[in-house]
Structure formats: structure tokens, C-alpha cells
Amino acid sequence: MKMCRLCGEEISTRDGENYCPTCEDIMDRKDKLAKRKRNLARAKRRARADVMKSCGLTRVRGALGGTYWE
């Protein structure tokens, strides 16, 4: 018997499915929240880049790998 990776209950699902149906719903909600969070971060990053470009600044990579505007 297989065990659910999240709650540890015994499950009988196909190979490759490692969560029980209730935990599958939980994982789907977590994935949706993570995707939404990434999209909001991208939107903020783009908005900040637009403001910096409109001020005449250019984005530069630093010697240690970071980025900054000058």
C-alpha cells in the first residue's frame, strides 16, 4: 500500500499520484497561491523597472552578481 506524502494515510492510487484526494485539494490551493504570489512579485518588479527607466537609469549587474540601477 502507498502512503499519502502529506498526511500519511494509506491510499490506493495510480503510480505517480502520491497524495490522497483531500491533500490533493490542499496542494492545488498552495500551488495557486504560490503562482499568484509570483505574478504579483513580477508585476511589482516590472513597475519598478518602468519607473527607473523613465528616470533615465539603466540596470547594471554588480561584480558579485546583484543588480542595481545607475
Biopython code that builds the backbone (N, CA, C, O; Angstrom):
import numpy as np
from Bio.PDB.StructureBuilder import StructureBuilder

atoms = [
    (1, "MET", "N", (0.839, -1.186, 0.000)),
    (1, "MET", "CA", (0.000, 0.000, 0.000)),
    (1, "MET", "C", (0.881, 1.246, 0.000)),
    (1, "MET", "O", (1.969, 1.263, 0.576)),
    (2, "LYS", "N", (0.389, 2.264, -0.649)),
    (2, "LYS", "CA", (1.110, 3.531, -0.672)),
    (2, "LYS", "C", (0.603, 4.422, 0.450)),
    (2, "LYS", "O", (-0.513, 4.254, 0.943)),
    (3, "MET", "N", (1.431, 5.361, 0.837)),
    (3, "MET", "CA", (1.081, 6.325, 1.877)),
    (3, "MET", "C", (1.033, 7.719, 1.253)),
    (3, "MET", "O", (1.837, 8.050, 0.382)),
    (4, "CYS", "N", (0.087, 8.519, 1.708)),
    (4, "CYS", "CA", (-0.008, 9.912, 1.268)),
    (4, "CYS", "C", (1.216, 10.657, 1.786)),
    (4, "CYS", "O", (1.589, 10.503, 2.949)),
    (5, "ARG", "N", (1.836, 11.452, 0.944)),
    (5, "ARG", "CA", (3.045, 12.167, 1.337)),
    (5, "ARG", "C", (2.771, 13.284, 2.340)),
    (5, "ARG", "O", (3.670, 13.685, 3.080)),
    (6, "LEU", "N", (1.547, 13.786, 2.370)),
    (6, "LEU", "CA", (1.231, 14.914, 3.242)),
    (6, "LEU", "C", (0.673, 14.470, 4.587)),
    (6, "LEU", "O", (1.142, 14.927, 5.629)),
    (7, "CYS", "N", (-0.312, 13.595, 4.580)),
    (7, "CYS", "CA", (-0.971, 13.217, 5.839)),
    (7, "CYS", "C", (-0.577, 11.836, 6.339)),
    (7, "CYS", "O", (-0.798, 11.528, 7.510)),
    (8, "GLY", "N", (0.000, 10.995, 5.486)),
    (8, "GLY", "CA", (0.448, 9.682, 5.914)),
    (8, "GLY", "C", (-0.609, 8.594, 5.888)),
    (8, "GLY", "O", (-0.337, 7.481, 6.338)),
    (9, "GLU", "N", (-1.798, 8.865, 5.380)),
    (9, "GLU", "CA", (-2.839, 7.852, 5.296)),
    (9, "GLU", "C", (-2.537, 6.893, 4.152)),
    (9, "GLU", "O", (-1.873, 7.254, 3.180)),
    (10, "GLU", "N", (-3.036, 5.665, 4.283)),
    (10, "GLU", "CA", (-2.875, 4.700, 3.206)),
    (10, "GLU", "C", (-3.799, 5.064, 2.061)),
    (10, "GLU", "O", (-4.961, 5.411, 2.274)),
    (11, "ILE", "N", (-3.281, 4.984, 0.850)),
    (11, "ILE", "CA", (-4.071, 5.314, -0.334)),
    (11, "ILE", "C", (-3.869, 4.234, -1.384)),
    (11, "ILE", "O", (-2.852, 3.540, -1.386)),
    (12, "SER", "N", (-4.816, 4.101, -2.253)),
    (12, "SER", "CA", (-4.674, 3.183, -3.381)),
    (12, "SER", "C", (-4.918, 3.992, -4.649)),
    (12, "SER", "O", (-6.037, 4.047, -5.158)),
    (13, "THR", "N", (-3.864, 4.615, -5.148)),
    (13, "THR", "CA", (-3.945, 5.436, -6.347)),
    (13, "THR", "C", (-2.974, 4.894, -7.380)),
    (13, "THR", "O", (-2.197, 3.982, -7.100)),
    (14, "ARG", "N", (-3.026, 5.456, -8.564)),
    (14, "ARG", "CA", (-2.126, 5.042, -9.639)),
    (14, "ARG", "C", (-0.702, 5.466, -9.317)),
    (14, "ARG", "O", (-0.477, 6.307, -8.446)),
    (15, "ASP", "N", (0.247, 4.887, -10.016)),
    (15, "ASP", "CA", (1.642, 5.273, -9.846)),
    (15, "ASP", "C", (1.813, 6.733, -10.242)),
    (15, "ASP", "O", (1.232, 7.192, -11.226)),
    (16, "GLY", "N", (2.595, 7.440, -9.486)),
    (16, "GLY", "CA", (2.829, 8.857, -9.752)),
    (16, "GLY", "C", (1.914, 9.772, -8.973)),
    (16, "GLY", "O", (2.202, 10.963, -8.857)),
    (17, "GLU", "N", (0.828, 9.263, -8.437)),
    (17, "GLU", "CA", (-0.069, 10.062, -7.606)),
    (17, "GLU", "C", (0.250, 9.739, -6.156)),
    (17, "GLU", "O", (0.021, 8.622, -5.694)),
    (18, "ASN", "N", (0.782, 10.725, -5.443)),
    (18, "ASN", "CA", (1.285, 10.472, -4.098)),
    (18, "ASN", "C", (0.487, 11.151, -2.998)),
    (18, "ASN", "O", (0.925, 11.168, -1.848)),
    (19, "TYR", "N", (-0.671, 11.711, -3.321)),
    (19, "TYR", "CA", (-1.486, 12.400, -2.333)),
    (19, "TYR", "C", (-2.900, 11.821, -2.343)),
    (19, "TYR", "O", (-3.395, 11.397, -3.387)),
    (20, "CYS", "N", (-3.544, 11.807, -1.180)),
    (20, "CYS", "CA", (-4.949, 11.403, -1.111)),
    (20, "CYS", "C", (-5.798, 12.546, -1.693)),
    (20, "CYS", "O", (-5.293, 13.658, -1.851)),
    (21, "PRO", "N", (-7.054, 12.298, -2.010)),
    (21, "PRO", "CA", (-7.877, 13.346, -2.640)),
    (21, "PRO", "C", (-7.989, 14.634, -1.814)),
    (21, "PRO", "O", (-7.987, 15.724, -2.386)),
    (22, "THR", "N", (-8.086, 14.532, -0.491)),
    (22, "THR", "CA", (-8.202, 15.751, 0.317)),
    (22, "THR", "C", (-6.893, 16.540, 0.301)),
    (22, "THR", "O", (-6.902, 17.768, 0.212)),
    (23, "CYS", "N", (-5.778, 15.832, 0.386)),
    (23, "CYS", "CA", (-4.483, 16.515, 0.353)),
    (23, "CYS", "C", (-4.190, 17.072, -1.035)),
    (23, "CYS", "O", (-3.500, 18.083, -1.168)),
    (24, "GLU", "N", (-4.710, 16.420, -2.060)),
    (24, "GLU", "CA", (-4.549, 16.914, -3.430)),
    (24, "GLU", "C", (-5.190, 18.296, -3.564)),
    (24, "GLU", "O", (-4.628, 19.182, -4.208)),
    (25, "ASP", "N", (-6.367, 18.481, -2.956)),
    (25, "ASP", "CA", (-7.026, 19.791, -2.970)),
    (25, "ASP", "C", (-6.185, 20.832, -2.250)),
    (25, "ASP", "O", (-6.073, 21.970, -2.704)),
    (26, "ILE", "N", (-5.596, 20.443, -1.128)),
    (26, "ILE", "CA", (-4.745, 21.361, -0.366)),
    (26, "ILE", "C", (-3.541, 21.781, -1.201)),
    (26, "ILE", "O", (-3.185, 22.959, -1.236)),
    (27, "MET", "N", (-2.912, 20.811, -1.877)),
    (27, "MET", "CA", (-1.743, 21.110, -2.700)),
    (27, "MET", "C", (-2.114, 22.014, -3.871)),
    (27, "MET", "O", (-1.337, 22.893, -4.242)),
    (28, "ASP", "N", (-3.292, 21.809, -4.455)),
    (28, "ASP", "CA", (-3.737, 22.668, -5.554)),
    (28, "ASP", "C", (-3.903, 24.106, -5.078)),
    (28, "ASP", "O", (-3.524, 25.042, -5.783)),
    (29, "ARG", "N", (-4.470, 24.287, -3.885)),
    (29, "ARG", "CA", (-4.638, 25.642, -3.344)),
    (29, "ARG", "C", (-3.287, 26.285, -3.083)),
    (29, "ARG", "O", (-3.099, 27.470, -3.360)),
    (30, "LYS", "N", (-2.338, 25.511, -2.549)),
    (30, "LYS", "CA", (-0.998, 26.046, -2.297)),
    (30, "LYS", "C", (-0.318, 26.457, -3.595)),
    (30, "LYS", "O", (0.346, 27.492, -3.651)),
    (31, "ASP", "N", (-0.483, 25.644, -4.645)),
    (31, "ASP", "CA", (0.105, 25.970, -5.939)),
    (31, "ASP", "C", (-0.496, 27.249, -6.504)),
    (31, "ASP", "O", (0.218, 28.085, -7.058)),
    (32, "LYS", "N", (-1.815, 27.400, -6.363)),
    (32, "LYS", "CA", (-2.471, 28.604, -6.874)),
    (32, "LYS", "C", (-1.989, 29.843, -6.122)),
    (32, "LYS", "O", (-1.759, 30.886, -6.734)),
    (33, "LEU", "N", (-1.835, 29.738, -4.796)),
    (33, "LEU", "CA", (-1.357, 30.874, -4.014)),
    (33, "LEU", "C", (0.076, 31.223, -4.375)),
    (33, "LEU", "O", (0.419, 32.401, -4.475)),
    (34, "ALA", "N", (0.910, 30.222, -4.569)),
    (34, "ALA", "CA", (2.302, 30.469, -4.934)),
    (34, "ALA", "C", (2.386, 31.139, -6.303)),
    (34, "ALA", "O", (3.183, 32.055, -6.503)),
    (35, "LYS", "N", (1.564, 30.679, -7.241)),
    (35, "LYS", "CA", (1.558, 31.273, -8.574)),
    (35, "LYS", "C", (1.100, 32.726, -8.519)),
    (35, "LYS", "O", (1.661, 33.590, -9.193)),
    (36, "ARG", "N", (0.080, 32.987, -7.712)),
    (36, "ARG", "CA", (-0.415, 34.358, -7.568)),
    (36, "ARG", "C", (0.657, 35.254, -6.949)),
    (36, "ARG", "O", (0.837, 36.400, -7.361)),
    (37, "LYS", "N", (1.358, 34.718, -5.963)),
    (37, "LYS", "CA", (2.419, 35.485, -5.301)),
    (37, "LYS", "C", (3.553, 35.816, -6.286)),
    (37, "LYS", "O", (4.075, 36.931, -6.290)),
    (38, "ARG", "N", (3.922, 34.835, -7.118)),
    (38, "ARG", "CA", (4.956, 35.069, -8.131)),
    (38, "ARG", "C", (4.510, 36.125, -9.131)),
    (38, "ARG", "O", (5.294, 36.994, -9.512)),
    (39, "ASN", "N", (3.247, 36.054, -9.558)),
    (39, "ASN", "CA", (2.744, 37.029, -10.525)),
    (39, "ASN", "C", (2.733, 38.438, -9.946)),
    (39, "ASN", "O", (3.058, 39.397, -10.646)),
    (40, "LEU", "N", (2.361, 38.573, -8.671)),
    (40, "LEU", "CA", (2.383, 39.894, -8.038)),
    (40, "LEU", "C", (3.804, 40.430, -7.926)),
    (40, "LEU", "O", (4.034, 41.619, -8.146)),
    (41, "ALA", "N", (4.751, 39.574, -7.590)),
    (41, "ALA", "CA", (6.151, 39.995, -7.491)),
    (41, "ALA", "C", (6.675, 40.444, -8.856)),
    (41, "ALA", "O", (7.392, 41.440, -8.952)),
    (42, "ARG", "N", (6.320, 39.713, -9.901)),
    (42, "ARG", "CA", (6.743, 40.094, -11.252)),
    (42, "ARG", "C", (6.158, 41.441, -11.647)),
    (42, "ARG", "O", (6.846, 42.271, -12.241)),
    (43, "ALA", "N", (4.888, 41.659, -11.319)),
    (43, "ALA", "CA", (4.237, 42.928, -11.663)),
    (43, "ALA", "C", (4.914, 44.091, -10.932)),
    (43, "ALA", "O", (5.140, 45.150, -11.517)),
    (44, "LYS", "N", (5.233, 43.889, -9.655)),
    (44, "LYS", "CA", (5.928, 44.933, -8.900)),
    (44, "LYS", "C", (7.306, 45.217, -9.482)),
    (44, "LYS", "O", (7.723, 46.372, -9.573)),
    (45, "ARG", "N", (8.017, 44.149, -9.879)),
    (45, "ARG", "CA", (9.355, 44.300, -10.450)),
    (45, "ARG", "C", (9.293, 45.066, -11.766)),
    (45, "ARG", "O", (10.126, 45.934, -12.026)),
    (46, "ARG", "N", (8.294, 44.739, -12.599)),
    (46, "ARG", "CA", (8.145, 45.442, -13.879)),
    (46, "ARG", "C", (7.792, 46.911, -13.667)),
    (46, "ARG", "O", (8.314, 47.784, -14.361)),
    (47, "ALA", "N", (6.909, 47.181, -12.711)),
    (47, "ALA", "CA", (6.519, 48.564, -12.435)),
    (47, "ALA", "C", (7.716, 49.377, -11.952)),
    (47, "ALA", "O", (7.910, 50.521, -12.365)),
    (48, "ARG", "N", (8.516, 48.776, -11.074)),
    (48, "ARG", "CA", (9.705, 49.462, -10.565)),
    (48, "ARG", "C", (10.694, 49.708, -11.705)),
    (48, "ARG", "O", (11.300, 50.776, -11.779)),
    (49, "ALA", "N", (10.859, 48.729, -12.591)),
    (49, "ALA", "CA", (11.771, 48.887, -13.724)),
    (49, "ALA", "C", (11.292, 50.006, -14.650)),
    (49, "ALA", "O", (12.108, 50.778, -15.153)),
    (50, "ASP", "N", (9.990, 50.101, -14.879)),
    (50, "ASP", "CA", (9.450, 51.172, -15.722)),
    (50, "ASP", "C", (9.729, 52.543, -15.123)),
    (50, "ASP", "O", (10.081, 53.479, -15.841)),
    (51, "VAL", "N", (9.573, 52.659, -13.817)),
    (51, "VAL", "CA", (9.837, 53.938, -13.146)),
    (51, "VAL", "C", (11.312, 54.302, -13.263)),
    (51, "VAL", "O", (11.652, 55.444, -13.571)),
    (52, "MET", "N", (12.179, 53.339, -13.018)),
    (52, "MET", "CA", (13.618, 53.599, -13.090)),
    (52, "MET", "C", (14.039, 53.979, -14.509)),
    (52, "MET", "O", (14.855, 54.881, -14.697)),
    (53, "LYS", "N", (13.475, 53.281, -15.521)),
    (53, "LYS", "CA", (13.815, 53.608, -16.903)),
    (53, "LYS", "C", (13.316, 54.995, -17.284)),
    (53, "LYS", "O", (13.984, 55.718, -18.023)),
    (54, "SER", "N", (12.136, 55.369, -16.777)),
    (54, "SER", "CA", (11.605, 56.692, -17.100)),
    (54, "SER", "C", (12.431, 57.800, -16.460)),
    (54, "SER", "O", (12.413, 58.939, -16.925)),
    (55, "CYS", "N", (13.153, 57.469, -15.393)),
    (55, "CYS", "CA", (14.054, 58.440, -14.765)),
    (55, "CYS", "C", (15.398, 58.505, -15.479)),
    (55, "CYS", "O", (16.243, 59.328, -15.126)),
    (56, "GLY", "N", (15.607, 57.658, -16.470)),
    (56, "GLY", "CA", (16.842, 57.681, -17.235)),
    (56, "GLY", "C", (17.927, 56.768, -16.679)),
    (56, "GLY", "O", (19.083, 56.868, -17.089)),
    (57, "LEU", "N", (17.580, 55.893, -15.767)),
    (57, "LEU", "CA", (18.567, 54.992, -15.194)),
    (57, "LEU", "C", (18.637, 53.704, -16.004)),
    (57, "LEU", "O", (17.692, 53.331, -16.699)),
    (58, "THR", "N", (19.779, 53.036, -15.895)),
    (58, "THR", "CA", (19.939, 51.743, -16.557)),
    (58, "THR", "C", (20.256, 50.692, -15.508)),
    (58, "THR", "O", (20.879, 50.983, -14.487)),
    (59, "ARG", "N", (19.827, 49.485, -15.768)),
    (59, "ARG", "CA", (20.066, 48.389, -14.839)),
    (59, "ARG", "C", (21.442, 47.797, -15.127)),
    (59, "ARG", "O", (21.797, 47.551, -16.280)),
    (60, "VAL", "N", (22.211, 47.571, -14.063)),
    (60, "VAL", "CA", (23.585, 47.108, -14.189)),
    (60, "VAL", "C", (23.788, 45.908, -13.284)),
    (60, "VAL", "O", (23.244, 45.860, -12.181)),
    (61, "ARG", "N", (24.567, 44.940, -13.745)),
    (61, "ARG", "CA", (24.939, 43.803, -12.903)),
    (61, "ARG", "C", (26.188, 44.169, -12.118)),
    (61, "ARG", "O", (27.164, 44.675, -12.673)),
    (62, "GLY", "N", (26.141, 43.907, -10.831)),
    (62, "GLY", "CA", (27.291, 44.164, -9.975)),
    (62, "GLY", "C", (28.338, 43.065, -10.093)),
    (62, "GLY", "O", (28.093, 42.025, -10.704)),
    (63, "ALA", "N", (29.494, 43.300, -9.511)),
    (63, "ALA", "CA", (30.585, 42.339, -9.579)),
    (63, "ALA", "C", (30.251, 41.048, -8.854)),
    (63, "ALA", "O", (30.768, 39.992, -9.219)),
    (64, "LEU", "N", (29.409, 41.101, -7.848)),
    (64, "LEU", "CA", (29.052, 39.911, -7.086)),
    (64, "LEU", "C", (27.740, 39.284, -7.536)),
    (64, "LEU", "O", (27.210, 38.398, -6.865)),
    (65, "GLY", "N", (27.214, 39.739, -8.669)),
    (65, "GLY", "CA", (26.025, 39.114, -9.232)),
    (65, "GLY", "C", (24.727, 39.846, -8.960)),
    (65, "GLY", "O", (23.707, 39.497, -9.554)),
    (66, "GLY", "N", (24.716, 40.839, -8.096)),
    (66, "GLY", "CA", (23.494, 41.589, -7.825)),
    (66, "GLY", "C", (23.207, 42.591, -8.936)),
    (66, "GLY", "O", (24.067, 42.861, -9.774)),
    (67, "THR", "N", (22.011, 43.133, -8.939)),
    (67, "THR", "CA", (21.679, 44.160, -9.937)),
    (67, "THR", "C", (21.340, 45.439, -9.210)),
    (67, "THR", "O", (20.785, 45.427, -8.111)),
    (68, "TYR", "N", (21.685, 46.543, -9.844)),
    (68, "TYR", "CA", (21.348, 47.846, -9.288)),
    (68, "TYR", "C", (21.146, 48.823, -10.446)),
    (68, "TYR", "O", (21.458, 48.506, -11.594)),
    (69, "TRP", "N", (20.631, 49.995, -10.144)),
    (69, "TRP", "CA", (20.317, 50.999, -11.149)),
    (69, "TRP", "C", (21.284, 52.166, -11.013)),
    (69, "TRP", "O", (21.558, 52.629, -9.906)),
    (70, "GLU", "N", (21.799, 52.636, -12.140)),
    (70, "GLU", "CA", (22.678, 53.820, -12.093)),
    (70, "GLU", "C", (22.399, 54.741, -13.260)),
    (70, "GLU", "O", (23.037, 55.785, -13.389)),
]
sb = StructureBuilder()
sb.init_structure("model")
sb.init_model(0)
sb.init_chain("A")
sb.init_seg("    ")
for serial, (resi, resn, name, xyz) in enumerate(atoms, 1):
    if name == "N":
        sb.init_residue(resn, " ", resi, " ")
    sb.init_atom(name, np.array(xyz, "f"), 0.0, 1.0, " ", f" {name:<3s}", serial, name[0])
structure = sb.get_structure()
